């Protein structure tokens, strides 16, 4: 669904010369869960019940050591979320949360790492709108950190990657496609017991089609480091997975890493690396040559947000260029800001505020939650103990119907019959086109019309009015 949405957005933007759309602003924060449990720390999105709609899952990290919660929120497709039965309330110190389809059925599954319970577990979507019991992936891993999923050995099945803080190594588990996993296999290890990996990301950084691993070394005293480990599956010419560390660190001067990821920050078609340092206040992107130099560029510093948490790279203004979104782990600065992306260049130096509150937003998830063709933001408030979301108003779409000078179009979204009231007895010719400009309906109406759209495919459509620049958008479900 996410890929489909991206493609539709691309085609829709091609129509911008004839279709008006709003500025990149966000609607007021809308609460999803007013009481998550103490200190919600992780949030991810995915189709958790297999209905083709993007849902949310959240995990708390109660620093007091009390039991944490894993909860999910079902989306009806318009951004209206309902709290579902709690998935788990028996885990503690949840440091990793990932969403992926591990068994090839029902919906996407949930993977969790528990730092002090020394285990990695998963919860399988059960096909009935819920999740099964906790299933062990590894019950003897010491202090696991973040967890990611990806097809490491290119066999079509999802694998799991985890760093282990107390064992000084990063490991992966081969999935069998049915929800089972093999024993741990080593990606990175420090036999000297100094390097403590904690943060990871997974992507094909060197462009050879197999997945590489980014590792953040979280050690004290500083400096902390970021390293790349290249998957040699393709190079080996066999079914073996081996790893080679890049000869030069991405960064060896971090104070306290909080977030690292692969991303195309400068929009040149090649992956870069971005990190946030919660102590120094720096959000930096690195143009890293394989086994060569790593050029850092500061996006945001302590003068903007003194304690940055999440740093995400995503297009939020609909121009097909990645932007950078940064959140505040403190309470003194703007809670979420964004830096506009540029083609083959660093993002703009001056940020725009998305929201300002004291929630301590340690994590966000970005996706199109209301299916209106733009990327929205879901948040967890570490201080407020809430899950909330922000609707992106780039493409405005009224859910209760749109009204301009007596003109009404409803319901929106629509399933079968679209009602149009013009507020005038004068005849007017209207057309309905899809996002690639294909005309599906053309008729002159007077005063009102009831249009049967039941045969339309689900998606976004545009109504145009003859001799008028006014256009309206509606969703068919």
PAKE-696901 format. One line per field, with one value per residue (C-alpha): residue in one letter; residue number from 0; x, z, y. Coordinates in Angstrom, 3 decimals, m for minus. Last residue first. Example, Ala and Ser with C-alpha at 12.3 -4.5 7.8 and 13.67 -1.06 7.14 Angstrom:
2
aa <- [S;A]
i <- [1;0]
X <- [13.670;12.300]
Z <- [7.140;7.800]
Y <- [m1.060;m4.500]
END
This chain:
477
aa <- [X;X;X;X;X;X;X;X;X;X;X;X;X;X;X;X;X;X;X;X;X;X;X;X;X;X;X;X;X;X;X;X;X;X;X;X;X;X;X;X;X;X;X;X;X;X;X;X;X;X;X;X;X;X;X;X;X;X;X;X;X;X;X;X;X;X;X;X;X;X;X;X;X;X;X;X;X;X;X;X;X;X;X;X;X;X;X;X;X;X;X;X;X;X;X;X;X;X;X;X;X;X;X;X;X;X;X;X;X;X;X;X;X;X;X;X;X;X;X;X;X;X;X;X;X;X;X;X;X;X;X;X;X;X;X;X;X;X;X;X;X;X;X;X;X;X;X;X;X;X;X;X;X;X;X;X;X;X;X;X;X;X;X;X;X;X;X;X;X;X;X;X;X;X;X;X;X;X;X;X;X;X;X;X;X;X;X;X;X;X;X;X;X;X;X;X;X;X;X;X;X;X;X;X;X;X;X;X;X;X;X;X;X;X;X;X;X;X;X;X;X;X;X;X;X;X;X;X;X;X;X;X;X;X;X;X;X;X;X;X;X;X;X;X;X;X;X;X;X;X;X;X;X;X;X;X;X;X;X;X;X;X;X;X;X;X;X;X;X;X;X;X;X;X;X;X;X;X;X;X;X;X;X;X;X;X;X;X;X;X;X;X;X;X;X;X;X;X;X;X;X;X;X;X;X;X;X;X;X;X;X;X;X;X;X;X;X;X;X;X;X;X;X;X;X;X;X;X;X;X;X;X;X;X;X;X;X;X;X;X;X;X;X;X;X;X;X;X;X;X;X;X;X;X;X;X;X;X;X;X;X;X;X;X;X;X;X;X;X;X;X;X;X;X;X;X;X;X;X;X;X;X;X;X;X;X;X;X;X;X;X;X;X;X;X;X;X;X;X;X;X;X;X;X;X;X;X;X;X;X;X;X;X;X;X;X;X;X;X;X;X;X;X;X;X;X;X;X;X;X;X;X;X;X;X;X;X;X;X;X;X;X;X;X;X;X;X;X;X;X;X;X;X;X;X;X;X;X;X;X;X;X;X;X;X;X;X;X;X;X;X;X;X;X;X;X;X]
i <- [476;475;474;473;472;471;470;469;468;467;466;465;464;463;462;461;460;459;458;457;456;455;454;453;452;451;450;449;448;447;446;445;444;443;442;441;440;439;438;437;436;435;434;433;432;431;430;429;428;427;426;425;424;423;422;421;420;419;418;417;416;415;414;413;412;411;410;409;408;407;406;405;404;403;402;401;400;399;398;397;396;395;394;393;392;391;390;389;388;387;386;385;384;383;382;381;380;379;378;377;376;375;374;373;372;371;370;369;368;367;366;365;364;363;362;361;360;359;358;357;356;355;354;353;352;351;350;349;348;347;346;345;344;343;342;341;340;339;338;337;336;335;334;333;332;331;330;329;328;327;326;325;324;323;322;321;320;319;318;317;316;315;314;313;312;311;310;309;308;307;306;305;304;303;302;301;300;299;298;297;296;295;294;293;292;291;290;289;288;287;286;285;284;283;282;281;280;279;278;277;276;275;274;273;272;271;270;269;268;267;266;265;264;263;262;261;260;259;258;257;256;255;254;253;252;251;250;249;248;247;246;245;244;243;242;241;240;239;238;237;236;235;234;233;232;231;230;229;228;227;226;225;224;223;222;221;220;219;218;217;216;215;214;213;212;211;210;209;208;207;206;205;204;203;202;201;200;199;198;197;196;195;194;193;192;191;190;189;188;187;186;185;184;183;182;181;180;179;178;177;176;175;174;173;172;171;170;169;168;167;166;165;164;163;162;161;160;159;158;157;156;155;154;153;152;151;150;149;148;147;146;145;144;143;142;141;140;139;138;137;136;135;134;133;132;131;130;129;128;127;126;125;124;123;122;121;120;119;118;117;116;115;114;113;112;111;110;109;108;107;106;105;104;103;102;101;100;99;98;97;96;95;94;93;92;91;90;89;88;87;86;85;84;83;82;81;80;79;78;77;76;75;74;73;72;71;70;69;68;67;66;65;64;63;62;61;60;59;58;57;56;55;54;53;52;51;50;49;48;47;46;45;44;43;42;41;40;39;38;37;36;35;34;33;32;31;30;29;28;27;26;25;24;23;22;21;20;19;18;17;16;15;14;13;12;11;10;9;8;7;6;5;4;3;2;1;0]
X <- [m13.283;m13.356;m11.617;m12.638;m10.853;m12.356;m11.380;m12.155;m10.493;m13.873;m15.181;m16.387;m16.078;m13.479;m13.879;m10.684;m10.355;m8.227;m8.301;m10.422;m11.387;m14.550;m17.521;m19.347;m19.056;m22.791;m23.338;m26.220;m26.707;m27.810;m28.851;m28.489;m25.989;m24.135;m22.254;m18.789;m17.490;m14.343;m11.860;m8.268;m5.981;m3.426;m4.954;m8.452;m10.840;m14.395;m16.031;m18.650;m20.848;m22.970;m26.659;m27.923;m30.300;m27.718;m26.465;m24.314;m25.181;m23.178;m23.785;m21.377;m23.076;m21.180;m18.270;m17.382;m14.588;m15.983;m19.737;m20.347;m19.684;m21.227;m21.195;m22.947;m20.142;m17.415;m18.320;m16.441;m17.863;m17.608;m14.138;m12.748;m9.594;m6.706;m3.594;m0.679;m2.711;m0.534;m2.516;m0.686;m0.952;m1.019;0.038;0.189;2.188;2.643;6.336;7.504;4.963;4.677;4.070;2.322;3.186;1.357;2.679;0.517;m1.834;m5.111;m5.139;m5.732;m2.664;m0.209;3.020;5.601;6.275;7.714;9.966;11.289;8.645;9.250;5.622;6.572;4.751;5.628;4.392;5.464;8.051;9.904;13.675;16.268;19.394;17.639;18.530;21.930;22.295;21.626;18.020;16.922;15.078;13.085;14.080;11.400;10.591;8.922;8.786;10.082;12.562;12.417;10.800;13.562;13.632;12.869;12.023;13.659;12.139;14.425;12.990;13.308;12.481;9.463;7.858;4.996;5.818;6.438;9.111;10.903;14.133;13.693;15.775;14.339;15.783;17.298;18.392;19.454;17.075;17.808;20.871;21.934;22.562;20.525;21.587;25.321;27.242;29.755;31.991;32.977;36.072;36.795;36.081;32.749;32.393;30.275;28.260;27.306;24.249;24.356;21.817;23.838;22.490;25.705;23.832;21.004;23.227;21.153;22.451;22.037;23.810;23.777;22.118;22.533;19.888;21.213;18.493;20.803;19.481;19.191;18.776;20.567;19.790;21.050;19.210;20.174;23.944;25.627;28.831;29.593;33.165;34.005;31.667;31.166;34.172;36.791;37.825;34.202;33.643;33.343;30.585;29.782;26.579;27.050;24.632;27.297;28.798;30.676;30.294;26.504;26.382;29.194;27.079;28.955;29.284;29.088;30.283;29.057;31.092;30.847;33.436;32.686;33.182;31.141;29.979;27.082;28.585;26.026;25.902;24.758;24.107;24.234;21.471;22.141;21.421;25.052;24.365;26.872;24.286;21.688;19.748;19.597;19.766;21.307;21.668;23.086;26.556;28.902;32.533;34.871;34.813;38.119;36.479;34.473;31.903;30.073;27.714;27.479;24.865;22.210;20.378;17.579;14.172;10.604;7.661;6.812;9.223;12.219;13.867;17.627;18.627;21.147;23.789;25.581;28.280;29.667;27.940;26.486;25.016;23.590;22.791;19.808;19.008;15.964;15.344;12.353;12.108;12.642;15.944;18.082;20.403;19.790;16.079;15.249;14.005;15.368;15.784;17.283;19.165;19.604;20.919;22.276;20.730;19.481;15.794;16.171;13.243;10.600;6.889;4.640;1.017;m1.051;m2.150;m5.469;m7.815;m8.792;m5.929;m3.666;m0.931;2.137;3.795;7.588;10.326;13.924;15.260;17.548;14.860;16.849;16.966;13.704;13.602;10.295;9.115;5.534;3.859;2.402;m0.936;m2.728;m0.013;3.558;5.138;7.464;5.574;7.385;6.968;9.858;10.236;13.516;14.449;11.643;12.842;10.275;7.897;4.786;2.076;1.676;m0.661;m3.138;m6.636;m7.151;m7.285;m9.195;m7.668;m9.472;m6.905;m9.295;m8.312;m10.123;m6.866;m6.433;m4.183;m1.705;m0.367;2.844;3.024;5.862;6.095;7.814;11.572;11.554;12.708;9.341;9.991;6.653;5.831;3.559;1.935;0.162;m2.059;m1.702;m4.691;m4.619;m6.858;m4.077;m4.409;m1.106;m0.683;2.303;3.406;6.003;6.228;8.806;9.304;6.041;6.991;4.556;1.376;m0.280;m2.887;m4.524;m4.318;m5.119;m4.960;m5.056;m2.367;m3.674;m3.616;m0.283;0.980;2.646;0.741;m2.499;m3.371;m4.663;m5.142;m4.461;m0.689;m0.353;m1.315;2.150;1.843;m0.968;1.166;3.867;1.337;m0.173;3.242;3.912;0.482;1.032;4.402;2.806;0.000]
Z <- [m0.962;m3.364;m2.099;m3.208;m4.593;m5.689;m8.399;m8.875;m11.842;m13.488;m17.067;m16.766;m13.287;m12.402;m9.972;m9.049;m7.914;m5.275;m4.782;m4.740;m8.240;m9.618;m10.147;m7.065;m8.317;m8.857;m9.077;m7.313;m8.760;m7.605;m8.726;m12.432;m13.830;m17.129;m17.415;m17.790;m15.880;m16.042;m17.655;m17.444;m15.975;m14.240;m10.810;m11.986;m13.715;m12.927;m15.147;m14.445;m16.666;m14.922;m15.323;m13.289;m10.502;m7.848;m4.530;m6.481;m4.520;m5.407;m3.844;m4.469;m4.311;m3.756;m1.282;m0.659;1.340;1.385;1.592;0.116;m2.245;m1.390;m3.325;m1.494;m1.799;m1.120;0.833;1.083;2.644;6.075;5.421;3.803;1.795;1.787;m0.057;1.747;4.960;6.730;9.546;12.861;15.139;18.828;21.195;24.805;27.991;28.183;29.109;26.583;24.044;21.137;17.648;14.340;11.357;8.034;4.506;1.619;m0.816;1.066;2.527;6.116;7.609;4.816;6.560;9.031;12.419;15.250;18.245;21.296;21.387;24.719;25.232;25.920;22.969;19.692;16.408;12.762;13.031;9.843;9.732;8.314;6.815;3.801;3.107;1.646;m2.117;m5.094;m5.267;m2.100;1.022;3.266;6.923;9.358;12.998;15.757;19.496;19.216;22.013;25.824;26.489;25.807;23.511;20.582;17.123;13.694;10.200;7.155;3.644;0.733;m2.682;m4.696;m4.361;m2.138;0.952;3.363;1.496;4.047;6.054;9.788;12.719;16.048;19.294;19.351;22.692;22.177;19.302;17.199;18.944;19.770;16.106;13.037;9.555;10.227;7.238;7.657;4.837;5.228;3.252;1.824;2.166;0.427;0.097;2.824;2.459;6.102;7.519;10.934;13.639;16.410;19.883;21.607;24.098;22.052;19.043;15.913;12.912;9.133;6.637;2.838;0.144;m3.496;m5.810;m5.454;m3.061;m0.452;2.423;0.648;3.784;5.909;9.584;13.004;16.115;19.707;19.694;22.716;22.218;18.595;17.329;15.354;12.384;9.201;10.220;7.619;6.362;5.923;7.809;5.793;6.363;5.311;4.059;2.172;m0.560;m3.222;m5.535;m2.590;m3.882;m3.792;m0.203;0.931;3.210;4.001;7.609;8.103;11.292;13.494;16.529;20.103;21.577;24.412;27.777;27.518;24.580;22.129;18.862;16.150;13.472;9.843;8.147;4.467;2.461;m0.877;m4.193;m5.036;m4.511;m1.739;0.822;0.333;3.519;7.220;10.290;13.701;17.166;20.257;19.554;22.576;21.473;24.398;25.052;23.353;21.145;19.470;17.232;14.010;11.736;13.742;13.144;15.755;15.569;13.054;12.960;12.465;11.370;8.178;5.888;7.210;8.899;9.389;12.585;12.595;15.049;16.235;18.873;22.151;24.263;26.739;24.140;21.767;18.313;16.500;12.882;11.895;8.662;6.291;3.659;m0.095;m0.135;m0.391;2.492;4.522;3.740;6.181;9.709;12.322;16.100;18.372;21.497;22.961;26.531;26.566;24.077;25.804;24.890;21.125;18.672;21.279;20.525;22.669;22.220;19.087;17.752;16.857;14.004;13.306;10.991;13.925;13.435;14.967;18.060;18.136;20.691;21.318;24.774;27.553;30.083;30.775;27.210;25.838;22.030;20.184;16.749;15.569;12.656;9.424;8.338;7.730;6.228;5.021;8.297;9.201;7.740;9.266;12.031;14.341;17.960;19.888;23.297;25.419;29.017;30.401;28.880;30.555;29.364;25.812;22.825;24.544;23.074;20.327;20.646;17.730;15.125;12.808;10.233;7.313;6.540;9.479;11.421;14.137;17.035;18.624;22.131;23.619;27.284;29.785;33.199;35.821;35.647;36.811;33.346;31.880;28.176;26.368;23.041;20.277;17.181;14.400;11.446;7.670;5.708;3.302;5.495;6.591;10.323;11.126;7.946;9.143;11.366;14.123;17.498;20.273;23.622;25.489;29.012;31.524;30.227;26.964;28.524;26.201;23.117;19.663;20.310;17.423;17.166;15.212;11.401;9.662;7.076;3.760;1.621;m0.047;m3.392;m6.732;m9.650;m13.200;m13.183;m10.288;m12.467;m12.390;m8.596;m8.816;m10.758;m8.118;m5.281;m6.937;m7.086;m3.427;m2.390;m4.288;m2.614;0.797;0.000]
Y <- [3.547;6.487;9.599;13.075;16.095;19.387;21.825;25.517;27.210;27.622;27.695;24.093;22.608;19.981;17.085;15.212;11.608;9.838;6.072;2.949;1.850;3.398;1.053;2.345;5.944;6.494;10.232;11.927;15.401;18.823;22.328;21.602;19.137;18.896;15.635;14.104;11.084;8.942;11.323;10.082;12.735;10.514;11.153;10.214;12.575;13.622;16.229;18.866;21.038;23.626;24.470;27.446;26.532;27.393;25.998;23.517;20.372;17.279;13.862;10.970;7.562;4.287;4.270;7.906;9.537;12.222;12.075;14.605;17.501;20.862;24.142;26.971;29.499;26.914;23.771;20.500;17.338;15.735;14.306;17.433;16.777;19.198;18.073;19.706;19.695;17.112;15.535;15.419;12.399;11.614;8.823;9.945;9.589;13.394;13.257;10.644;11.879;9.448;10.795;10.109;12.322;12.680;12.178;13.395;11.640;12.032;8.528;9.683;7.955;8.763;7.752;9.074;7.490;9.572;9.017;10.847;13.555;15.227;16.386;20.014;21.556;23.292;21.856;21.802;24.551;25.415;25.104;27.505;25.940;24.464;20.832;19.989;19.769;17.486;18.648;20.414;19.306;21.596;21.377;20.291;20.972;18.971;19.789;23.346;23.935;23.993;20.608;18.121;15.097;17.423;16.101;16.515;16.131;16.285;16.698;14.286;15.691;14.517;17.975;16.812;18.867;15.996;14.048;11.892;11.817;11.319;12.549;11.420;12.798;16.274;17.731;21.381;22.051;25.163;26.624;23.078;22.295;21.346;20.232;19.887;18.569;15.747;14.432;10.784;9.888;6.487;2.791;3.451;7.215;8.794;11.996;12.338;14.083;15.682;16.512;18.119;18.903;17.859;15.653;14.107;13.478;12.833;10.929;10.872;8.624;8.988;6.897;7.885;9.357;12.903;14.045;15.577;13.465;10.122;8.031;5.406;5.807;6.816;8.036;8.770;9.018;10.520;12.495;11.667;12.062;8.923;9.321;7.307;5.258;4.382;0.944;m0.098;m3.354;m6.545;m9.090;m12.637;m14.244;m17.498;m18.589;m18.293;m15.684;m14.224;m10.668;m10.870;m12.128;m9.847;m7.637;m4.458;m3.325;0.446;2.162;5.023;5.962;7.232;9.553;9.290;7.636;5.603;3.528;3.503;2.247;2.979;0.292;0.642;m2.693;m3.612;m5.286;m6.987;m5.222;m4.207;m0.507;0.131;1.275;m1.449;m0.756;m1.691;0.510;0.012;1.531;m0.187;m1.486;m1.643;m1.396;m2.129;m5.880;m6.658;m9.282;m6.527;m8.210;m7.357;m9.294;m12.512;m15.187;m15.929;m19.241;m19.878;m18.257;m19.461;m17.306;m19.169;m17.335;m19.283;m16.323;m16.115;m14.337;m11.505;m10.365;m7.228;m7.589;m6.274;m8.943;m6.437;m4.071;m6.672;m5.289;m6.877;m7.838;m9.925;m11.840;m11.671;m14.377;m13.917;m15.789;m12.672;m13.583;m10.406;m9.986;m7.201;m6.543;m4.158;m4.257;m1.614;m2.652;m6.126;m6.379;m9.955;m12.395;m15.537;m15.793;m15.373;m15.411;m16.164;m15.925;m13.708;m14.686;m14.071;m10.713;m9.157;m8.329;m11.912;m12.811;m13.628;m11.012;m12.619;m11.190;m11.316;m11.735;m10.697;m11.410;m10.298;m9.336;m6.173;m4.868;m6.190;m6.384;m6.401;m7.565;m6.968;m8.733;m7.393;m8.728;m12.038;m14.261;m14.330;m15.431;m12.560;m9.616;m6.646;m4.056;m3.174;m2.087;m2.117;m0.740;m2.143;m1.832;m4.286;m6.830;m8.242;m5.844;m7.158;m6.778;m4.471;m4.746;m2.138;1.646;3.151;5.441;7.871;8.902;8.425;4.834;3.226;3.049;0.441;1.394;m0.973;m1.366;m2.749;m1.848;m1.813;m3.403;m1.286;m0.820;2.798;3.887;2.877;2.301;2.223;0.565;1.830;0.317;2.209;1.279;1.768;0.452;m2.515;m4.673;m7.028;m6.454;m4.736;m2.718;m0.744;2.117;2.348;4.061;3.729;5.451;5.806;6.920;5.450;3.861;4.856;7.121;9.657;7.392;8.786;12.527;14.984;17.657;20.633;20.326;20.540;22.946;22.275;24.747;23.796;22.254;23.523;21.181;22.322;22.881;20.459;17.496;15.922;16.075;13.528;11.091;11.128;10.861;7.810;6.174;6.863;5.577;2.330;1.850;2.416;0.000]
END
